Amino acid sequence: MSLSLTHALTDAELDRLEDFLYSDAVSEDSLDLIGVHGLFSALNISPKACPEAERLELIFDGTPKWASEQEEAELTTLLQRYYTQIGGDLYSDQPLELPCDLTLEPEQDEDISSLSWWAQAFMEGVFTNEEDWFNPGTEEDVAEMLLPIMVASDLFDESDILAIRKNSELSQQMCQEIPDLLVDLYLYFHSPEK
């Protein structure tokens, strides 16, 4: 049985996590489940491991108001399993199934698309260890692979990225490439030759 399957969260466990992330127990700036997936994707791909305490800080933007030690243990265990599940999926060389549609069209009543929110959280994971992602000699390769995620994130105002976003056909094509690019990035940093 694969690592990702042994740690896979059930729908009920994902709902439990999502409910907590939307609760008053966490900061208004905490990530939602789509954001957690984006962040965990980046942190699993990163050439440098991120300690669990730092991952939790990035998710919650501080310390949640835990109702009890049991709740803290339950939720942090679910998040650790989710992190391991995503890592297992990447390790198995399978394109990740993102928890959102691969489009930049916002849902009704939303300012940005779910994919943009996912991509912003992914880039937050990149920024935490930026010097390890962009080493001299690998910088161009990594930037090229990250380009579709950078475009989707809407965090960058460089003219070439803005031009791609204005071209809806090209930006949509790039969005469709993201699951495969995640595997490419993972292998780039973690293949045996590295």
ZAMARLUM-320357 format. One record per residue (C-alpha): x, y, z. Coordinates in steps of 0.2 Angstrom, whole numbers, plus 5000, padded with zeros to 4 digits. Example, Ala and Ser with C-alpha at 12.3 -4.5 7.8 and 13.67 -1.06 7.14 Angstrom:
! ZAMARLUM-320357
506249785039 506849955036 
END
This chain:
! ZAMARLUM-320357
500050005000 500750174995 501250305008 499850425002 498450295004 498950245022 498950435027 497450485016 496150585025 494350535024 493050655018 492450675036 494150715042 494450845028 492750925033 493350925052 494951015046 493951135035 492651175049 494151215061 495051325048 493451435046 493051445065 493351585077 494751485085 495951535071 496551705064 495651785050 497251765040 497351585042 497351475027 495851375021 495951195015 496351244997 497751355004 498351215015 498551105000 499451234991 500651265005 500951085008 501251054990 502651184990 503351125007 503450945001 504350994985 505551114993 507351054993 507451105012 506251025025 505051135034 504851095053 503051055058 502951205070 503451325056 502051235045 500751265058 501251445060 501051475041 499351395041 498651475057 499551645056 499851625075 499251505088 497451445087 496251455102 496251265105 494751215115 495851075123 497450975122 496450835114 495850955100 497551025097 498250845096 496750795084 496950935072 498850935071 498850755068 497550775054 498750915046 500250805048 499350665039 498750785025 500550845023 501150665022 499750615010 500250754998 502150704999 501650524996 500750574980 502150674974 503450534978 502350414968 502650514953 500750544950 500050714946 499250794961 497350814961 497150994966 495651034977 495051164965 494651184947 496151224936 495451394930 495751574934 493851614933 493251664951 491751574958 490151684961 490351814974 492251784975 493651914971 494951784965 494851604959 495151454971 496651414960 497351584963 497151564981 497951384980 499451464970 499651604982 499851484997 501051384986 502051534983 502051575002 502851405004 504151444991 504551614999 504951535016 506451445008 506751554993 508651544993 508451354992 507251354978 508251474967 510151424968 511351494956 511351374941 509551304944 508651474945 508151484927 507451304927 506451324943 505751494937 505251414921 504351274930 503551394942 502951514929 501151444928 500951444947 501651624947 500351674934 498951594943 499451674960 499151854953 500551904965 501751964952 501752124942 503152094930 502652134912 502851964905 501751884918 500452014917 500351994898 500051804900 498651834912 497851954900 497951814887 496551704894 496851564882 498751554886 498451574905 497151434905 498351324896 499651354909 498451324923 498051144915 499951114916 500051144935 499750964941 501150894930 502351034934 502150994952 502850814949 504250894938 504751014952 504750874965 505850764954 506950904950 507350934968 507250754975 507750634961 509150514965 510350614953 510150764963 
END
